[in-house]
């Protein structure tokens, strides 16, 4: 089986050095310290604790850890992928890659896959830390499996976005800034659009002396591109029903309430599934667009 040459080269050069093990070690230590702080803050490390065990602690801890990982995905992956092609161009090695028999599509897919591999390596190495919550109950293996699958979908979309803008712009800084702006627009833009939609619908209902009640279909039709909308699924699954007393908790509770009212196939249209399908389709389109931008034959026409 022939391996993607770009992927093979990056795996050999990046994973054989000392930086990858140090990065993984620092990441696990950071998660472990975060877990330790949470347990210490809830009196779990105090042998004279008289308040007993809080059964919601495991779910609280799980929520905090996965939010931290999700934020890391959006911070680290764009910084890596947004320089993948523009960095080759600045080092004047891109033309050398293009004059070989390697197709531009192979170069693009190799850059995307290597970034996903690095991200998944971090997440998989953190499973022992997440596994600590299994001792307390409330979180099952199915929740972790679905979460990792959603991370793969999201990392695929984020990496494809970074590679596309890296192919489009010549300078690293321009590609990085544009990637973050694009991801911010896709992530938070649908929520702003939904608030505008809600305002106009409620205003029209008041003018007509009627009441307006949103439907889950409306929520889904507007919020589906946002990875944050898909991530909300992991706060109201069967074993992760903690909402918290904050803005994010109220948003999750709001979405969960409308989802539970659905019947038939709409009940299966969970946020993480719908957003995952969008991430796959959008990523494929971005890879095709990146290939067209990078292809020197099409570029010269």
C-alpha positions as CSV (number, residue, x, y, z in Angstrom):
1,X,0.0,0.0,0.0
2,X,1.5,3.3,-1.1
3,X,1.4,6.0,1.6
4,X,0.9,9.7,0.8
5,X,4.5,11.0,0.3
6,X,3.8,14.3,2.1
7,X,2.2,12.5,5.0
8,X,5.1,10.0,5.2
9,X,7.7,12.8,5.1
10,X,6.0,14.9,7.8
11,X,5.5,11.8,10.1
12,X,9.2,11.0,9.9
13,X,10.5,14.5,10.4
14,X,8.0,15.7,13.0
15,X,7.3,12.7,15.2
16,X,10.9,11.4,15.4
17,X,12.2,14.6,17.0
18,X,12.0,15.6,20.7
19,X,9.2,18.2,20.2
20,X,6.3,15.8,19.8
21,X,7.0,13.8,23.0
22,X,7.6,17.0,25.0
23,X,4.3,18.5,23.6
24,X,2.3,15.4,24.5
25,X,3.9,15.2,28.0
26,X,3.2,18.9,28.7
27,X,-0.4,18.5,27.5
28,X,-1.1,15.5,29.7
29,X,0.5,17.2,32.7
30,X,-1.7,20.2,32.1
31,X,-4.8,18.1,32.0
32,X,-3.8,16.2,35.1
33,X,-3.2,19.5,37.0
34,X,-6.6,20.8,35.9
35,X,-8.2,17.5,37.1
36,X,-6.3,17.9,40.4
37,X,-7.4,21.5,40.9
38,X,-11.1,20.4,40.3
39,X,-10.9,17.6,42.8
40,X,-9.1,19.8,45.3
41,X,-11.7,22.5,44.9
42,X,-14.5,20.0,45.7
43,X,-12.8,18.6,48.8
44,X,-12.0,15.2,47.2
45,X,-8.4,15.4,48.4
46,X,-9.3,16.2,52.0
47,X,-9.3,13.1,54.2
48,X,-11.5,14.9,56.7
49,X,-14.2,15.9,54.2
50,X,-17.5,15.6,56.0
51,X,-19.7,16.6,53.1
52,X,-19.5,13.3,51.3
53,X,-19.2,12.6,47.7
54,X,-21.0,14.8,45.1
55,X,-22.3,12.4,42.4
56,X,-22.3,15.3,39.9
57,X,-18.6,15.9,40.3
58,X,-17.7,13.4,37.6
59,X,-20.0,15.0,35.0
60,X,-18.7,18.5,36.0
61,X,-15.1,17.4,35.6
62,X,-15.9,15.8,32.3
63,X,-17.5,18.9,30.9
64,X,-14.6,21.1,32.0
65,X,-12.0,18.8,30.4
66,X,-13.8,18.4,27.0
67,X,-14.3,22.2,26.8
68,X,-10.6,22.7,27.4
69,X,-9.8,20.2,24.6
70,X,-12.3,21.7,22.2
71,X,-10.9,25.1,22.7
72,X,-7.4,23.7,22.2
73,X,-8.5,22.2,18.9
74,X,-9.6,25.7,17.6
75,X,-6.5,27.4,18.9
76,X,-3.8,24.9,17.9
77,X,-4.9,23.3,14.6
78,X,-5.4,26.6,12.6
79,X,-1.9,27.8,13.7
80,X,-0.4,24.5,12.3
81,X,-2.4,24.2,9.1
82,X,-2.5,27.9,8.1
83,X,1.3,27.8,7.6
84,X,1.4,24.4,5.8
85,X,1.5,25.7,2.2
86,X,2.4,29.3,2.7
87,X,5.3,28.2,4.9
88,X,6.6,26.0,2.0
89,X,6.2,29.0,-0.3
90,X,8.2,31.3,2.0
91,X,10.9,28.7,2.3
92,X,10.9,28.4,-1.5
93,X,10.3,24.7,-1.4
94,X,6.7,24.7,-2.8
95,X,7.9,24.9,-6.4
96,X,10.2,21.9,-5.8
97,X,7.1,19.9,-4.6
98,X,5.0,21.0,-7.6
99,X,7.6,20.0,-10.2
100,X,7.6,16.4,-8.9
101,X,5.0,13.8,-9.9
102,X,3.1,14.4,-6.7
103,X,-0.3,15.7,-7.6
104,X,-1.4,19.0,-5.8
105,X,-4.4,17.0,-4.3
106,X,-1.9,14.6,-2.7
107,X,0.0,17.5,-1.2
108,X,-3.2,19.1,0.2
109,X,-4.6,15.9,1.6
110,X,-1.2,15.0,3.1
111,X,-1.1,18.3,5.0
112,X,-4.6,17.9,6.2
113,X,-4.1,14.4,7.4
114,X,-0.9,15.1,9.3
115,X,-2.6,17.9,11.2
116,X,-5.5,15.7,12.1
117,X,-3.0,13.0,13.2
118,X,-1.2,15.3,15.5
119,X,-4.5,16.5,17.0
120,X,-5.8,13.0,17.5
121,X,-2.5,11.9,19.0
122,X,-3.0,14.5,21.7
123,X,-6.6,13.6,22.4
124,X,-5.9,9.8,22.5
125,X,-3.0,10.3,24.8
126,X,-5.3,12.2,27.2
127,X,-7.8,9.3,27.4
128,X,-6.3,8.0,30.7
129,X,-7.0,11.4,32.2
130,X,-10.6,11.4,31.0
131,X,-10.9,7.8,32.1
132,X,-10.6,9.0,35.7
133,X,-14.2,10.0,35.6
134,X,-15.2,6.4,35.0
135,X,-14.4,5.6,38.6
136,X,-17.1,8.0,39.7
137,X,-19.8,7.1,37.2
138,X,-22.0,9.4,35.1
139,X,-19.9,9.1,31.9
140,X,-19.7,6.1,29.7
141,X,-17.4,4.8,27.1
142,X,-20.0,5.5,24.4
143,X,-19.8,9.2,25.4
144,X,-16.0,9.2,24.9
145,X,-16.3,7.4,21.6
146,X,-18.9,9.9,20.2
147,X,-16.8,12.8,21.4
148,X,-13.6,11.5,19.7
149,X,-15.6,11.0,16.5
150,X,-16.9,14.5,16.7
151,X,-13.3,15.8,17.3
152,X,-12.2,14.0,14.1
153,X,-15.0,15.7,12.1
154,X,-14.2,19.1,13.5
155,X,-10.5,18.7,13.2
156,X,-11.0,17.7,9.5
157,X,-13.0,20.9,8.9
158,X,-10.6,23.2,10.8
159,X,-7.5,21.7,9.1
160,X,-9.1,21.9,5.7
161,X,-9.9,25.6,6.3
162,X,-6.3,26.3,7.4
163,X,-4.8,24.6,4.4
164,X,-7.2,26.4,2.0
165,X,-6.2,29.9,3.2
166,X,-2.6,28.8,3.4
167,X,-2.9,27.9,-0.4
168,X,-4.7,31.1,-1.1
169,X,-2.3,33.6,0.5
170,X,1.5,33.8,0.2
171,X,2.3,35.0,3.7
172,X,1.9,33.0,6.9
173,X,0.5,35.8,9.0
174,X,-2.2,36.6,6.5
175,X,-3.2,33.0,6.2
176,X,-3.3,32.6,10.0
177,X,-5.4,35.7,10.6
178,X,-7.8,34.9,7.8
179,X,-8.3,31.3,9.0
180,X,-9.1,32.5,12.5
181,X,-11.5,35.1,11.2
182,X,-13.2,32.5,9.0
183,X,-13.6,29.9,11.8
184,X,-14.9,32.6,14.1
185,X,-17.5,33.6,11.6
186,X,-18.6,30.0,11.0
187,X,-18.6,29.3,14.7
188,X,-20.4,32.3,16.2
189,X,-22.0,33.8,13.1
190,X,-24.9,31.3,13.1
191,X,-25.8,32.2,16.7
192,X,-25.9,35.9,15.9
193,X,-28.0,35.1,12.8
194,X,-30.4,33.1,15.0
195,X,-30.7,36.0,17.5
196,X,-31.6,38.4,14.6
197,X,-34.1,35.9,13.2
198,X,-35.6,35.4,16.7
199,X,-35.9,39.2,17.2
200,X,-37.7,39.8,13.9
201,X,-40.0,36.8,14.3
202,X,-41.0,37.9,17.8
203,X,-41.4,41.6,16.7
204,X,-43.7,40.4,13.9
205,X,-45.7,38.2,16.4
206,X,-46.2,41.1,18.8
207,X,-47.4,43.4,15.9
208,X,-49.9,40.7,14.9
209,X,-51.0,40.2,18.5
210,X,-49.9,36.5,18.4
211,X,-47.2,34.5,20.0
212,X,-44.2,33.0,18.4
213,X,-42.6,29.7,19.4
214,X,-39.4,28.6,17.6
215,X,-39.1,25.0,16.3
216,X,-36.1,22.7,16.4
217,X,-36.2,22.7,12.6
218,X,-35.5,26.5,12.6
219,X,-32.7,26.1,15.2
220,X,-31.2,23.4,13.1
221,X,-31.5,25.2,9.8
222,X,-29.6,28.3,11.2
223,X,-27.1,26.8,13.7
224,X,-26.0,23.7,11.8
225,X,-22.7,25.1,10.5
226,X,-21.4,26.0,13.9
227,X,-19.1,23.5,15.6
228,X,-20.2,24.9,19.0
229,X,-23.7,23.9,18.1
230,X,-22.5,20.3,17.4
231,X,-20.5,20.3,20.6
232,X,-23.6,21.1,22.6
233,X,-24.7,17.5,22.2
234,X,-22.2,16.3,24.7
235,X,-23.7,18.4,27.5
236,X,-27.2,16.9,27.3
237,X,-26.6,13.2,26.5
238,X,-28.0,10.5,28.8
239,X,-25.0,10.6,31.0
240,X,-24.0,14.2,30.7
241,X,-27.0,16.1,31.9
242,X,-25.3,18.9,33.8
243,X,-26.2,22.3,32.5
244,X,-24.6,24.7,35.0
245,X,-25.6,28.2,36.0
246,X,-24.0,30.1,33.1
247,X,-24.8,31.4,29.6
248,X,-23.5,28.2,27.9
249,X,-25.6,26.0,30.2
250,X,-28.7,28.0,29.3
251,X,-28.0,27.7,25.6
252,X,-27.6,23.9,25.9
253,X,-30.8,23.6,28.0
254,X,-32.6,25.7,25.3
255,X,-31.5,23.4,22.5
256,X,-32.1,20.3,24.5
257,X,-35.7,21.3,25.3
258,X,-36.6,21.7,21.6
259,X,-34.8,18.5,20.6
260,X,-36.8,16.4,23.2
261,X,-40.0,17.6,21.7
262,X,-39.2,16.1,18.3
263,X,-40.5,12.7,17.1
264,X,-39.6,10.5,14.2
265,X,-36.5,11.2,12.2
266,X,-36.1,14.7,13.5
267,X,-35.3,13.3,16.9
268,X,-32.3,11.6,15.4
269,X,-31.0,14.8,14.0
270,X,-28.8,15.6,16.9
271,X,-26.5,18.6,16.7
272,X,-23.3,16.7,16.6
273,X,-24.5,14.4,13.7
274,X,-25.8,17.3,11.6
275,X,-22.7,19.4,12.2
276,X,-20.5,16.4,11.5
277,X,-22.1,15.9,8.1
278,X,-21.6,19.6,7.3
279,X,-18.0,19.5,8.4
280,X,-17.3,16.5,6.1
281,X,-18.9,18.1,3.1
282,X,-17.4,21.5,3.7
283,X,-13.9,19.9,4.2
284,X,-14.2,18.1,0.8
285,X,-15.1,21.3,-0.9
286,X,-12.2,23.2,0.7
287,X,-9.8,20.5,-0.3
288,X,-11.0,20.6,-3.9
289,X,-10.7,24.4,-3.9
290,X,-7.2,24.2,-2.4
291,X,-6.2,21.8,-5.1
292,X,-7.5,24.2,-7.8
293,X,-5.6,27.1,-6.2
294,X,-2.4,25.2,-5.9
295,X,-2.4,23.5,-9.3
296,X,0.1,25.4,-11.4
297,X,-1.5,24.3,-14.7
298,X,-4.9,25.7,-13.8
299,X,-3.3,28.7,-12.2
300,X,-1.5,29.7,-15.4
301,X,-4.6,29.5,-17.6
